[in-house]
Amino acid sequence: MKKVSFAEFGGPDVLQLVDAEEPHAGPGHIRIAVRAAGVNPVDWRIREGQVLGAHPIELPSGVGLDAAGVVDEVGEGVVGVEVGDRVFGEGSSTYAETAVLSAWTLMPAGLSFEEAAGYPSVMETALRVLREVGVRPGQTLLVSGASGGVGSAVLQIARDRGITVIGTAGAANQEYLRSLGAVATTYGEGWVERVRRLGDVDTALDLAGSGIIRELVELTGSPEKVVSIADPGAPEFGARFSGAAGSMAAALAETVDLISRGRLHIPVEKSYSLAEAAAAHVDSRAGHTRGRRVLII
């Protein structure tokens, strides 16, 4: 089979499309014929060697955590899924024609493989940071960098829970944020005053890592009300940096519930082939994404 692999840490040029042996599903796992794989910032951070504490790997290593596809092998002890089922979830080395998943769920009717592959990690992250920041129905949440995959999920979950969201993004994504129920404003010079004019802020999420933790603390009035997924320096200001993943199974169950109720849709901004994985990483690292990026197999 074909898979994307890297033998040394570095830039996107270390990614290679190679021939590899097919993996097999061990106890408690399933194997899928991958139809699409999600591209996440953690993928290129792993490739660069940034997050070895949370994601220890041995080189050479495959790439990718999220995927959607068709079950073709079921491990010992697995129930509730059969060969031929359409599923999406989390595993390892998912930038490949075949991959093993450790957490999964059946795909809701009407959901494409391309869309499904974009949900697992962003939904787990979105649900986790909303829980960690402690925002409650009726309160106002500020989301910095709101138009990407995690931001798109946060905005829609918050809307479903009765939470008001002020979202910052580039000028081109203002209407997109409004379509997801947010009060939108641009980042850049003067953004703090623009947010203040929109109303009081109870809690804040930093999804972009643009060096604004101090300002978010000022806007909320307390570092305990600020959580970042993109700025490891957040604790220097008393804020929380969220890096440890929670329950993927629970996140997938809530994902299916929201999609089935018509309360969640994260668009796929761009699709790539396996051979274009390096380009996908370059685009992901550049940011300014509206929704998700995925590889199509």
C-alpha positions as CSV (number, residue, x, y, z in Angstrom):
1,M,0.0,0.0,0.0
2,K,1.0,3.7,-0.3
3,K,1.5,5.8,2.8
4,V,3.1,9.2,3.7
5,S,6.1,8.8,5.9
6,F,9.1,10.8,7.2
7,A,12.5,9.5,8.3
8,E,13.7,12.7,10.0
9,F,12.2,15.7,11.7
10,G,12.0,18.8,9.6
11,G,10.1,20.8,7.1
12,P,7.4,19.6,4.7
13,D,10.1,18.3,2.3
14,V,10.8,15.4,4.6
15,L,7.5,13.8,3.8
16,Q,7.7,11.0,1.3
17,L,5.1,8.8,-0.4
18,V,6.4,5.3,0.1
19,D,5.3,1.6,-0.3
20,A,4.6,0.0,3.0
21,E,3.2,-3.2,4.4
22,E,-0.5,-3.1,5.4
23,P,-1.1,-2.8,9.2
24,H,-3.5,-5.1,11.0
25,A,-6.1,-4.5,13.6
26,G,-5.0,-5.7,17.0
27,P,-7.4,-6.4,19.9
28,G,-9.8,-3.5,20.4
29,H,-9.0,-1.9,17.1
30,I,-10.3,-1.9,13.5
31,R,-8.7,-1.4,10.1
32,I,-10.2,0.7,7.4
33,A,-9.6,1.2,3.7
34,V,-9.0,5.0,4.0
35,R,-11.1,7.2,1.8
36,A,-10.1,10.5,3.4
37,A,-7.7,11.7,6.1
38,G,-7.9,14.9,8.1
39,V,-5.0,17.4,8.1
40,N,-4.4,18.9,11.5
41,P,-1.9,21.4,12.9
42,V,-0.7,18.6,15.2
43,D,0.4,16.6,12.2
44,W,3.0,19.1,11.1
45,R,4.0,19.8,14.7
46,I,4.7,16.1,15.1
47,R,6.7,16.2,11.8
48,E,8.8,19.1,13.1
49,G,9.4,17.3,16.4
50,Q,7.6,19.9,18.5
51,V,5.3,17.7,20.5
52,L,7.2,14.5,21.3
53,G,6.1,14.6,24.9
54,A,2.4,14.2,24.0
55,H,3.1,12.2,20.8
56,P,6.3,10.1,21.1
57,I,7.2,8.4,17.9
58,E,9.9,6.3,16.4
59,L,11.4,7.2,13.0
60,P,10.6,6.5,10.3
61,S,7.0,7.4,11.1
62,G,3.7,7.6,9.3
63,V,1.6,10.8,9.5
64,G,-2.0,11.5,10.4
65,L,-4.5,10.9,13.2
66,D,-7.9,11.3,11.6
67,A,-9.6,9.3,8.9
68,A,-12.8,8.1,7.4
69,G,-13.2,4.9,5.4
70,V,-14.7,1.4,5.1
71,V,-14.0,-1.3,7.7
72,D,-12.0,-4.2,6.2
73,E,-10.7,-5.9,9.4
74,V,-12.0,-6.1,12.9
75,G,-9.8,-6.8,15.9
76,E,-10.4,-9.2,18.7
77,G,-13.0,-8.0,21.2
78,V,-14.5,-5.4,19.0
79,V,-18.3,-5.3,18.8
80,G,-20.9,-3.1,17.1
81,V,-19.0,-2.8,13.8
82,E,-18.6,-5.1,10.9
83,V,-16.5,-5.3,7.7
84,G,-18.1,-3.0,5.1
85,D,-19.3,-0.4,7.6
86,R,-18.6,3.3,6.9
87,V,-16.8,4.8,9.9
88,F,-14.7,7.8,10.9
89,G,-12.4,8.3,13.9
90,E,-8.9,8.5,15.2
91,G,-5.9,6.2,14.7
92,S,-2.3,6.4,13.5
93,S,-0.5,6.9,10.2
94,T,-3.8,7.8,8.5
95,Y,-2.2,9.4,5.5
96,A,-2.3,6.0,3.8
97,E,-4.4,3.7,1.8
98,T,-5.0,1.5,4.9
99,A,-5.0,2.5,8.6
100,V,-5.8,1.2,12.0
101,L,-8.3,3.1,14.2
102,S,-8.4,3.1,18.0
103,A,-11.6,5.1,18.3
104,W,-14.4,5.3,15.7
105,T,-18.1,5.7,15.1
106,L,-20.5,4.9,12.3
107,M,-20.9,7.7,9.8
108,P,-24.3,9.4,9.9
109,A,-26.4,9.2,6.7
110,G,-25.6,11.8,4.2
111,L,-22.1,12.5,5.5
112,S,-19.3,12.2,2.9
113,F,-15.9,10.6,3.7
114,E,-14.3,13.9,2.9
115,E,-16.4,15.8,5.4
116,A,-16.2,13.0,8.1
117,A,-12.4,12.9,8.0
118,G,-12.3,16.5,9.1
119,Y,-14.2,16.0,12.4
120,P,-12.5,13.8,15.0
121,S,-9.5,15.9,16.3
122,V,-11.2,19.3,15.9
123,M,-14.3,18.2,17.7
124,E,-12.4,16.6,20.6
125,T,-10.3,19.8,20.9
126,A,-13.4,22.1,20.7
127,L,-15.3,20.2,23.3
128,R,-12.3,20.0,25.6
129,V,-11.4,23.7,25.5
130,L,-15.1,24.7,26.0
131,R,-15.1,22.5,29.1
132,E,-11.8,23.8,30.4
133,V,-12.6,27.5,29.9
134,G,-15.8,26.9,31.9
135,V,-18.2,29.0,29.8
136,R,-21.9,28.6,30.6
137,P,-25.1,29.2,28.7
138,G,-26.0,32.9,28.7
139,Q,-22.4,34.0,28.9
140,T,-20.2,35.5,26.2
141,L,-17.1,33.7,24.8
142,L,-14.4,35.4,22.8
143,V,-12.7,33.2,20.2
144,S,-9.5,34.4,18.6
145,G,-8.9,32.7,15.3
146,A,-12.4,31.5,14.9
147,S,-12.6,30.5,11.2
148,G,-10.5,27.4,11.3
149,G,-11.6,23.8,12.0
150,V,-11.6,24.1,15.8
151,G,-13.1,27.5,15.7
152,S,-15.9,26.4,13.3
153,A,-16.7,23.6,15.8
154,V,-16.5,25.8,18.9
155,L,-18.9,28.4,17.3
156,Q,-21.5,25.8,16.5
157,I,-21.3,23.9,19.8
158,A,-21.6,27.2,21.6
159,R,-24.6,28.2,19.5
160,D,-26.3,24.9,20.4
161,R,-25.6,25.5,24.1
162,G,-26.9,29.0,24.2
163,I,-23.5,30.7,24.5
164,T,-22.9,34.0,22.8
165,V,-19.7,34.1,20.8
166,I,-17.6,37.0,19.6
167,G,-15.2,35.7,16.9
168,T,-12.1,37.3,15.4
169,A,-10.9,36.4,11.9
170,G,-9.6,38.0,8.7
171,A,-11.8,40.3,6.7
172,A,-12.6,37.6,4.2
173,N,-14.1,35.3,6.9
174,Q,-16.4,37.8,8.6
175,E,-19.6,36.6,6.9
176,Y,-18.5,33.0,7.4
177,L,-18.3,33.6,11.2
178,R,-21.8,35.3,11.1
179,S,-23.2,32.2,9.3
180,L,-22.1,30.1,12.3
181,G,-23.9,32.4,14.7
182,A,-21.0,34.5,15.9
183,V,-20.7,38.2,16.3
184,A,-17.7,38.8,14.0
185,T,-14.8,41.3,14.1
186,T,-11.4,41.5,12.5
187,Y,-8.1,41.0,14.2
188,G,-5.2,43.4,13.7
189,E,-4.6,46.9,15.1
190,G,-7.4,48.1,17.3
191,W,-9.0,44.7,17.7
192,V,-9.2,45.0,21.5
193,E,-11.3,48.1,21.3
194,R,-13.5,46.6,18.6
195,V,-14.2,43.7,20.9
196,R,-15.0,46.0,23.8
197,R,-17.5,47.8,21.7
198,L,-19.3,44.5,21.1
199,G,-19.9,43.8,24.8
200,D,-18.4,42.3,27.9
201,V,-16.5,39.1,27.6
202,D,-16.8,36.3,30.2
203,T,-14.2,33.8,28.8
204,A,-11.8,33.6,25.9
205,L,-10.2,31.0,23.7
206,D,-6.9,31.5,21.8
207,L,-7.0,29.2,18.7
208,A,-4.4,31.0,16.6
209,G,-1.4,31.5,18.8
210,S,-0.8,35.1,17.7
211,G,0.7,36.4,20.9
212,I,-2.5,38.0,22.4
213,I,-2.8,36.2,25.8
214,R,-2.2,39.3,27.8
215,E,-5.0,41.1,25.9
216,L,-7.4,38.2,26.4
217,V,-6.7,38.2,30.2
218,E,-7.4,42.0,30.2
219,L,-10.7,41.5,28.3
220,T,-11.9,38.7,30.6
221,G,-10.5,40.2,33.8
222,S,-8.8,36.9,34.9
223,P,-6.2,34.5,33.5
224,E,-8.3,31.6,34.8
225,K,-10.9,32.5,32.1
226,V,-8.4,32.1,29.2
227,V,-7.4,28.9,27.5
228,S,-5.1,28.5,24.5
229,I,-4.4,25.6,22.2
230,A,-1.8,27.4,20.1
231,D,0.4,29.4,22.5
232,P,2.6,27.3,24.8
233,G,3.6,30.5,26.5
234,A,0.1,31.1,27.8
235,P,1.0,30.0,31.4
236,E,3.4,32.9,31.7
237,F,0.3,35.1,31.9
238,G,-1.5,32.7,34.2
239,A,-3.7,31.3,31.4
240,R,-4.0,27.7,30.6
241,F,-2.4,25.9,27.7
242,S,-4.5,22.9,26.7
243,G,-2.6,20.0,25.1
244,A,-3.8,16.8,26.7
245,A,-6.5,15.1,24.7
246,G,-9.7,13.9,26.3
247,S,-12.1,11.1,25.4
248,M,-12.3,10.7,21.6
249,A,-15.1,8.2,21.9
250,A,-17.2,10.8,23.8
251,A,-16.3,13.5,21.2
252,L,-17.3,11.3,18.3
253,A,-20.7,10.5,20.0
254,E,-21.4,14.2,20.4
255,T,-20.3,14.9,16.8
256,V,-22.8,12.4,15.5
257,D,-25.5,13.8,17.7
258,L,-24.9,17.4,16.5
259,I,-24.7,16.4,12.8
260,S,-27.8,14.3,13.1
261,R,-29.7,17.2,14.6
262,G,-28.5,19.5,11.9
263,R,-26.5,21.6,14.4
264,L,-23.0,21.0,13.0
265,H,-21.3,21.3,9.6
266,I,-17.7,22.0,9.1
267,P,-16.9,22.7,5.4
268,V,-13.9,21.3,3.7
269,E,-11.9,24.2,2.3
270,K,-9.5,22.2,0.2
271,S,-8.7,18.6,-0.6
272,Y,-5.3,17.1,-1.6
273,S,-4.0,13.8,-2.8
274,L,-1.6,11.6,-0.8
275,A,1.2,12.9,-3.0
276,E,0.3,16.5,-2.1
277,A,0.6,15.9,1.7
278,A,3.6,18.4,1.9
279,A,1.5,21.1,0.2
280,A,-1.3,20.4,2.7
281,H,1.1,20.9,5.6
282,V,2.4,24.2,4.1
283,D,-1.2,25.5,3.7
284,S,-2.2,24.3,7.2
285,R,0.8,26.0,8.8
286,A,0.0,29.3,7.0
287,G,-3.4,29.4,8.7
288,H,-6.3,31.5,7.5
289,T,-8.3,28.3,6.9
290,R,-12.1,28.4,6.6
291,G,-13.1,25.0,7.9
292,R,-11.0,21.9,7.2
293,R,-8.3,20.5,4.9
294,V,-8.3,16.8,4.0
295,L,-6.4,14.2,1.9
296,I,-8.5,12.2,-0.5
297,I,-7.3,8.6,-1.1
